[in-house]
Amino acid sequence: MMTAGQGQGQGQAAVKVTRVGPVTRHDQRMFALMNREEGAALHATAVRRRLFVGAHILMTVASVVCWNVVVFGGRQVWALVATLALLLPWCFVTGVLNSATRGLLELRGRVLDERQLADRDRARARAHRLTSGLLLAAALGVGAAGWIGDVQVEGLIAPVLTAVLVAHWLMPLWVAGLMVRDEPSDLSEGNEGPVGS
């Protein structure tokens, strides 16, 4: 039986997994992949996780801007090259964030325990609220550009919708990456070392 304690630090209690349906080999492989320890040092502290979330947001914004230039702004070659150059580091940082969250958003619900399901729901709810605010700001911004400025709104709608769609897609990952708590250390579990040290 798979437990949430598998792949996590020693000394943590195993939590029974609630399942809705059978756990497949794909589920087992994904669970093992998302809980590998090789890259744990990259996201071991809250500061490092925040840096990776910030880097992911910056790379995403740069990629969306470059993609919008390629698709909607005259097919500039430099923008296509920049988009492709950002792809590999963006994928690496996405992997770090997925590892930090232990696959919270990538794994199926049947391999997550109750705590993880609650964490995923909390991250999605927060991300939904943030994305709703972003949608409101985008709608007001496009409307204001058309009303106050002398801008063709039709030319803004597709790039803005593309940007908001990407934010809607990635916001749960960013929120979950910021919400992850540090792994408990051996000292915090009552093992304070030898007496008198």
Disulfide bonds with the S-S distance in Angstrom:
none
